[in-house]
Amino acid sequence: MKLDMDLLRLDMHGMNQGMNIMRSSQDEMNIMLKESEESRQRIKSMDEKSSVSAIERDNLKLESAKIVGALLRGAHEILNGIAKEEARNS
């Protein structure tokens, strides 16, 4: 009977160790899942910022093109004005 009790205690000790190992593994898995979710959120945030930056770049390009166009039209008008003035003086 004492031998059976010792074996039972040994089995219970082994089961407790197994449960502790399983809990530890589960904790590690939960940490890995949390880190994975945090990484996914960071990537999503970076993608959103990248999209916003691309839109802002496109808007800046459009504004720059408008400014260059206005400068070219202004320069053309000035040159036409100079040419007309020279034609009158000739």
N, CA, C and O atoms as a GROMACS GRO file, in nm:
protein
  360
    1MET      N    1   0.082  -0.119   0.000
    1MET     CA    2   0.000   0.000   0.000
    1MET      C    3   0.088   0.126   0.000
    1MET      O    4   0.059   0.221  -0.072
    2LYS      N    5   0.194   0.127   0.081
    2LYS     CA    6   0.284   0.242   0.086
    2LYS      C    7   0.348   0.264  -0.051
    2LYS      O    8   0.365   0.378  -0.094
    3LEU      N    9   0.383   0.155  -0.119
    3LEU     CA   10   0.443   0.164  -0.251
    3LEU      C   11   0.345   0.227  -0.350
    3LEU      O   12   0.383   0.310  -0.433
    4ASP      N   13   0.218   0.188  -0.340
    4ASP     CA   14   0.115   0.246  -0.426
    4ASP      C   15   0.099   0.396  -0.401
    4ASP      O   16   0.083   0.474  -0.495
    5MET      N   17   0.104   0.435  -0.275
    5MET     CA   18   0.092   0.577  -0.241
    5MET      C   19   0.212   0.656  -0.292
    5MET      O   20   0.198   0.767  -0.342
    6ASP      N   21   0.331   0.596  -0.279
    6ASP     CA   22   0.451   0.664  -0.330
    6ASP      C   23   0.445   0.679  -0.482
    6ASP      O   24   0.481   0.783  -0.536
    7LEU      N   25   0.398   0.574  -0.550
    7LEU     CA   26   0.384   0.580  -0.696
    7LEU      C   27   0.280   0.685  -0.736
    7LEU      O   28   0.298   0.759  -0.832
    8LEU      N   29   0.171   0.689  -0.660
    8LEU     CA   30   0.066   0.787  -0.687
    8LEU      C   31   0.119   0.930  -0.667
    8LEU      O   32   0.090   1.018  -0.747
    9ARG      N   33   0.195   0.951  -0.559
    9ARG     CA   34   0.254   1.084  -0.536
    9ARG      C   35   0.351   1.121  -0.648
    9ARG      O   36   0.355   1.235  -0.694
   10LEU      N   37   0.429   1.022  -0.690
   10LEU     CA   38   0.524   1.046  -0.799
   10LEU      C   39   0.450   1.080  -0.928
   10LEU      O   40   0.491   1.170  -1.002
   11ASP      N   41   0.342   1.008  -0.954
   11ASP     CA   42   0.260   1.038  -1.073
   11ASP      C   43   0.200   1.178  -1.064
   11ASP      O   44   0.199   1.252  -1.163
   12MET      N   45   0.151   1.214  -0.946
   12MET     CA   46   0.092   1.347  -0.927
   12MET      C   47   0.198   1.456  -0.946
   12MET      O   48   0.171   1.560  -1.006
   13HIS      N   49   0.317   1.431  -0.894
   13HIS     CA   50   0.426   1.528  -0.910
   13HIS      C   51   0.459   1.545  -1.059
   13HIS      O   52   0.478   1.657  -1.107
   14GLY      N   53   0.466   1.433  -1.130
   14GLY     CA   54   0.492   1.438  -1.274
   14GLY      C   55   0.382   1.512  -1.349
   14GLY      O   56   0.410   1.589  -1.441
   15MET      N   57   0.258   1.488  -1.309
   15MET     CA   58   0.146   1.557  -1.373
   15MET      C   59   0.152   1.707  -1.345
   15MET      O   60   0.126   1.788  -1.434
   16ASN      N   61   0.186   1.744  -1.222
   16ASN     CA   62   0.197   1.886  -1.188
   16ASN      C   63   0.307   1.953  -1.270
   16ASN      O   64   0.291   2.065  -1.317
   17GLN      N   65   0.419   1.883  -1.286
   17GLN     CA   66   0.527   1.939  -1.368
   17GLN      C   67   0.482   1.954  -1.513
   17GLN      O   68   0.510   2.055  -1.578
   18GLY      N   69   0.410   1.854  -1.561
   18GLY     CA   70   0.358   1.860  -1.698
   18GLY      C   71   0.262   1.977  -1.716
   18GLY      O   72   0.266   2.047  -1.817
   19MET      N   73   0.176   1.999  -1.616
   19MET     CA   74   0.082   2.112  -1.622
   19MET      C   75   0.156   2.245  -1.620
   19MET      O   76   0.121   2.338  -1.693
   20ASN      N   77   0.261   2.253  -1.536
   20ASN     CA   78   0.340   2.376  -1.532
   20ASN      C   79   0.408   2.403  -1.666
   20ASN      O   80   0.415   2.517  -1.712
   21ILE      N   81   0.458   2.297  -1.727
   21ILE     CA   82   0.522   2.312  -1.859
   21ILE      C   83   0.419   2.358  -1.961
   21ILE      O   84   0.447   2.445  -2.044
   22MET      N   85   0.299   2.299  -1.956
   22MET     CA   86   0.194   2.339  -2.050
   22MET      C   87   0.154   2.484  -2.029
   22MET      O   88   0.134   2.558  -2.126
   23ARG      N   89   0.142   2.527  -1.904
   23ARG     CA   90   0.108   2.668  -1.876
   23ARG      C   91   0.217   2.761  -1.927
   23ARG      O   92   0.189   2.865  -1.986
   24SER      N   93   0.340   2.720  -1.905
   24SER     CA   94   0.453   2.801  -1.952
   24SER      C   95   0.451   2.812  -2.104
   24SER      O   96   0.472   2.920  -2.160
   25SER      N   97   0.426   2.700  -2.170
   25SER     CA   98   0.418   2.701  -2.317
   25SER      C   99   0.302   2.788  -2.364
   25SER      O  100   0.315   2.862  -2.462
   26GLN      N  101   0.190   2.779  -2.294
   26GLN     CA  102   0.074   2.860  -2.331
   26GLN      C  103   0.105   3.008  -2.312
   26GLN      O  104   0.067   3.091  -2.394
   27ASP      N  105   0.173   3.042  -2.203
   27ASP     CA  106   0.212   3.181  -2.180
   27ASP      C  107   0.304   3.231  -2.292
   27ASP      O  108   0.288   3.343  -2.340
   28GLU      N  109   0.400   3.147  -2.332
   28GLU     CA  110   0.490   3.185  -2.441
   28GLU      C  111   0.412   3.206  -2.570
   28GLU      O  112   0.439   3.301  -2.644
   29MET      N  113   0.316   3.117  -2.598
   29MET     CA  114   0.235   3.132  -2.719
   29MET      C  115   0.154   3.261  -2.714
   29MET      O  116   0.143   3.330  -2.815
   30ASN      N  117   0.098   3.293  -2.598
   30ASN     CA  118   0.020   3.417  -2.584
   30ASN      C  119   0.109   3.539  -2.607
   30ASN      O  120   0.067   3.635  -2.672
   31ILE      N  121   0.230   3.535  -2.554
   31ILE     CA  122   0.324   3.646  -2.575
   31ILE      C  123   0.358   3.659  -2.722
   31ILE      O  124   0.361   3.770  -2.777
   32MET      N  125   0.383   3.545  -2.788
   32MET     CA  126   0.416   3.548  -2.931
   32MET      C  127   0.298   3.602  -3.012
   32MET      O  128   0.318   3.680  -3.106
   33LEU      N  129   0.177   3.562  -2.978
   33LEU     CA  130   0.059   3.612  -3.048
   33LEU      C  131   0.044   3.763  -3.029
   33LEU      O  132   0.012   3.835  -3.123
   34LYS      N  133   0.067   3.808  -2.906
   34LYS     CA  134   0.057   3.952  -2.878
   34LYS      C  135   0.162   4.029  -2.958
   34LYS      O  136   0.132   4.132  -3.017
   35GLU      N  137   0.286   3.978  -2.959
   35GLU     CA  138   0.392   4.044  -3.035
   35GLU      C  139   0.360   4.044  -3.184
   35GLU      O  140   0.386   4.142  -3.254
   36SER      N  141   0.302   3.934  -3.232
   36SER     CA  142   0.264   3.926  -3.373
   36SER      C  143   0.158   4.031  -3.406
   36SER      O  144   0.166   4.097  -3.509
   37GLU      N  145   0.060   4.045  -3.319
   37GLU     CA  146  -0.046   4.144  -3.340
   37GLU      C  147   0.011   4.286  -3.336
   37GLU      O  148  -0.026   4.371  -3.416
   38GLU      N  149   0.103   4.310  -3.241
   38GLU     CA  150   0.166   4.443  -3.233
   38GLU      C  151   0.246   4.472  -3.360
   38GLU      O  152   0.243   4.584  -3.411
   39SER      N  153   0.316   4.372  -3.411
   39SER     CA  154   0.392   4.389  -3.535
   39SER      C  155   0.298   4.419  -3.651
   39SER      O  156   0.325   4.506  -3.734
   40ARG      N  157   0.187   4.345  -3.656
   40ARG     CA  158   0.090   4.367  -3.763
   40ARG      C  159   0.034   4.509  -3.756
   40ARG      O  160   0.017   4.574  -3.860
   41GLN      N  161   0.007   4.557  -3.636
   41GLN     CA  162  -0.045   4.693  -3.619
   41GLN      C  163   0.059   4.797  -3.662
   41GLN      O  164   0.025   4.898  -3.725
   42ARG      N  165   0.187   4.772  -3.628
   42ARG     CA  166   0.292   4.866  -3.669
   42ARG      C  167   0.305   4.870  -3.821
   42ARG      O  168   0.320   4.976  -3.880
   43ILE      N  169   0.299   4.752  -3.884
   43ILE     CA  170   0.308   4.746  -4.030
   43ILE      C  171   0.189   4.819  -4.092
   43ILE      O  172   0.205   4.894  -4.188
   44LYS      N  173   0.070   4.797  -4.037
   44LYS     CA  174  -0.050   4.864  -4.088
   44LYS      C  175  -0.035   5.016  -4.076
   44LYS      O  176  -0.069   5.090  -4.168
   45SER      N  177   0.015   5.061  -3.961
   45SER     CA  178   0.035   5.204  -3.938
   45SER      C  179   0.136   5.261  -4.038
   45SER      O  180   0.116   5.369  -4.092
   46MET      N  181   0.244   5.186  -4.061
   46MET     CA  182   0.345   5.232  -4.156
   46MET      C  183   0.288   5.238  -4.298
   46MET      O  184   0.317   5.332  -4.372
   47ASP      N  185   0.206   5.139  -4.334
   47ASP     CA  186   0.142   5.140  -4.466
   47ASP      C  187   0.051   5.260  -4.481
   47ASP      O  188   0.050   5.325  -4.586
   48GLU      N  189  -0.026   5.291  -4.376
   48GLU     CA  190  -0.116   5.407  -4.381
   48GLU      C  191  -0.036   5.536  -4.395
   48GLU      O  192  -0.073   5.624  -4.473
   49LYS      N  193   0.072   5.548  -4.318
   49LYS     CA  194   0.156   5.667  -4.328
   49LYS      C  195   0.218   5.678  -4.466
   49LYS      O  196   0.229   5.787  -4.522
   50SER      N  197   0.258   5.564  -4.521
   50SER     CA  198   0.317   5.562  -4.655
   50SER      C  199   0.215   5.609  -4.758
   50SER      O  200   0.249   5.684  -4.850
   51SER      N  201   0.091   5.564  -4.744
   51SER     CA  202  -0.014   5.605  -4.836
   51SER      C  203  -0.039   5.755  -4.826
   51SER      O  204  -0.055   5.823  -4.927
   52VAL      N  205  -0.042   5.806  -4.704
   52VAL     CA  206  -0.062   5.949  -4.684
   52VAL      C  207   0.055   6.026  -4.745
   52VAL      O  208   0.034   6.129  -4.809
   53SER      N  209   0.176   5.977  -4.725
   53SER     CA  210   0.293   6.044  -4.782
   53SER      C  211   0.286   6.044  -4.934
   53SER      O  212   0.321   6.144  -4.997
   54ALA      N  213   0.242   5.934  -4.993
   54ALA     CA  214   0.231   5.927  -5.138
   54ALA      C  215   0.128   6.028  -5.188
   54ALA      O  216   0.150   6.094  -5.289
   55ILE      N  217   0.017   6.039  -5.118
   55ILE     CA  218  -0.087   6.136  -5.157
   55ILE      C  219  -0.032   6.278  -5.143
   55ILE      O  220  -0.054   6.362  -5.231
   56GLU      N  221   0.038   6.304  -5.033
   56GLU     CA  222   0.096   6.438  -5.014
   56GLU      C  223   0.199   6.469  -5.122
   56GLU      O  224   0.204   6.581  -5.172
   57ARG      N  225   0.281   6.368  -5.158
   57ARG     CA  226   0.379   6.388  -5.266
   57ARG      C  227   0.309   6.422  -5.397
   57ARG      O  228   0.350   6.513  -5.468
   58ASP      N  229   0.203   6.347  -5.427
   58ASP     CA  230   0.128   6.374  -5.550
   58ASP      C  231   0.069   6.514  -5.548
   58ASP      O  232   0.071   6.585  -5.650
   59ASN      N  233   0.016   6.555  -5.434
   59ASN     CA  234  -0.041   6.691  -5.423
   59ASN      C  235   0.067   6.796  -5.441
   59ASN      O  236   0.045   6.898  -5.507
   60LEU      N  237   0.185   6.773  -5.383
   60LEU     CA  238   0.296   6.868  -5.399
   60LEU      C  239   0.341   6.876  -5.544
   60LEU      O  240   0.372   6.984  -5.595
   61LYS      N  241   0.345   6.761  -5.611
   61LYS     CA  242   0.382   6.761  -5.753
   61LYS      C  243   0.282   6.841  -5.835
   61LYS      O  244   0.319   6.918  -5.923
   62LEU      N  245   0.154   6.823  -5.805
   62LEU     CA  246   0.049   6.896  -5.876
   62LEU      C  247   0.062   7.045  -5.852
   62LEU      O  248   0.054   7.125  -5.946
   63GLU      N  249   0.082   7.084  -5.726
   63GLU     CA  250   0.099   7.226  -5.694
   63GLU      C  251   0.223   7.283  -5.762
   63GLU      O  252   0.220   7.394  -5.814
   64SER      N  253   0.332   7.206  -5.763
   64SER     CA  254   0.454   7.252  -5.830
   64SER      C  255   0.430   7.271  -5.979
   64SER      O  256   0.476   7.369  -6.038
   65ALA      N  257   0.358   7.178  -6.040
   65ALA     CA  258   0.329   7.189  -6.182
   65ALA      C  259   0.244   7.313  -6.210
   65ALA      O  260   0.266   7.382  -6.310
   66LYS      N  261   0.149   7.342  -6.122
   66LYS     CA  262   0.067   7.462  -6.139
   66LYS      C  263   0.153   7.588  -6.130
   66LYS      O  264   0.136   7.682  -6.208
   67ILE      N  265   0.245   7.590  -6.033
   67ILE     CA  266   0.332   7.707  -6.016
   67ILE      C  267   0.422   7.725  -6.136
   67ILE      O  268   0.438   7.836  -6.187
   68VAL      N  269   0.482   7.615  -6.183
   68VAL     CA  270   0.569   7.623  -6.301
   68VAL      C  271   0.490   7.670  -6.422
   68VAL      O  272   0.537   7.752  -6.500
   69GLY      N  273   0.369   7.618  -6.437
   69GLY     CA  274   0.284   7.661  -6.549
   69GLY      C  275   0.254   7.809  -6.542
   69GLY      O  276   0.259   7.879  -6.644
   70ALA      N  277   0.222   7.858  -6.422
   70ALA     CA  278   0.193   8.001  -6.406
   70ALA      C  279   0.316   8.085  -6.436
   70ALA      O  280   0.306   8.190  -6.499
   71LEU      N  281   0.433   8.039  -6.391
   71LEU     CA  282   0.557   8.113  -6.420
   71LEU      C  283   0.586   8.117  -6.570
   71LEU      O  284   0.627   8.220  -6.623
   72LEU      N  285   0.564   8.004  -6.637
   72LEU     CA  286   0.587   8.000  -6.782
   72LEU      C  287   0.491   8.093  -6.856
   72LEU      O  288   0.530   8.163  -6.950
   73ARG      N  289   0.364   8.093  -6.814
   73ARG     CA  290   0.267   8.183  -6.878
   73ARG      C  291   0.307   8.329  -6.854
   73ARG      O  292   0.301   8.412  -6.945
   74GLY      N  293   0.349   8.359  -6.729
   74GLY     CA  294   0.392   8.495  -6.698
   74GLY      C  295   0.513   8.536  -6.780
   74GLY      O  296   0.518   8.647  -6.832
   75ALA      N  297   0.610   8.446  -6.793
   75ALA     CA  298   0.730   8.476  -6.872
   75ALA      C  299   0.692   8.496  -7.018
   75ALA      O  300   0.745   8.585  -7.084
   76HIS      N  301   0.600   8.414  -7.069
   76HIS     CA  302   0.557   8.426  -7.208
   76HIS      C  303   0.489   8.561  -7.232
   76HIS      O  304   0.513   8.627  -7.333
   77GLU      N  305   0.403   8.602  -7.138
   77GLU     CA  306   0.335   8.732  -7.150
   77GLU      C  307   0.436   8.846  -7.147
   77GLU      O  308   0.423   8.943  -7.221
   78ILE      N  309   0.535   8.835  -7.059
   78ILE     CA  310   0.638   8.941  -7.052
   78ILE      C  311   0.714   8.949  -7.183
   78ILE      O  312   0.737   9.058  -7.236
   79LEU      N  313   0.754   8.833  -7.236
   79LEU     CA  314   0.828   8.832  -7.363
   79LEU      C  315   0.743   8.886  -7.477
   79LEU      O  316   0.793   8.960  -7.563
   80ASN      N  317   0.615   8.851  -7.479
   80ASN     CA  318   0.525   8.905  -7.582
   80ASN      C  319   0.513   9.056  -7.568
   80ASN      O  320   0.513   9.129  -7.667
   81GLY      N  321   0.502   9.103  -7.443
   81GLY     CA  322   0.494   9.247  -7.419
   81GLY      C  323   0.619   9.318  -7.467
   81GLY      O  324   0.610   9.425  -7.528
   82ILE      N  325   0.735   9.261  -7.439
   82ILE     CA  326   0.862   9.321  -7.484
   82ILE      C  327   0.868   9.322  -7.636
   82ILE      O  328   0.909   9.421  -7.696
   83ALA      N  329   0.826   9.212  -7.699
   83ALA     CA  330   0.830   9.204  -7.845
   83ALA      C  331   0.736   9.308  -7.906
   83ALA      O  332   0.771   9.371  -8.006
   84LYS      N  333   0.618   9.326  -7.849
   84LYS     CA  334   0.524   9.426  -7.901
   84LYS      C  335   0.579   9.566  -7.884
   84LYS      O  336   0.566   9.650  -7.972
   85GLU      N  337   0.641   9.591  -7.770
   85GLU     CA  338   0.699   9.723  -7.744
   85GLU      C  339   0.811   9.753  -7.843
   85GLU      O  340   0.822   9.864  -7.893
   86GLU      N  341   0.893   9.653  -7.870
   86GLU     CA  342   1.002   9.672  -7.967
   86GLU      C  343   0.947   9.694  -8.107
   86GLU      O  344   1.001   9.773  -8.184
   87ALA      N  345   0.838   9.624  -8.138
   87ALA     CA  346   0.778   9.640  -8.271
   87ALA      C  347   0.721   9.781  -8.286
   87ALA      O  348   0.729   9.838  -8.395
   88ARG      N  349   0.665   9.837  -8.182
   88ARG     CA  350   0.612   9.973  -8.188
   88ARG      C  351   0.724  10.075  -8.204
   88ARG      O  352   0.709  10.175  -8.274
   89ASN      N  353   0.834  10.049  -8.137
   89ASN     CA  354   0.945  10.144  -8.141
   89ASN      C  355   1.024  10.135  -8.271
   89ASN      O  356   1.106  10.222  -8.299
   90SER      N  357   1.001  10.033  -8.348
   90SER     CA  358   1.079  10.019  -8.471
   90SER      C  359   1.020  10.089  -8.588
   90SER      O  360   1.076  10.085  -8.698
   0.00000   0.00000   0.00000
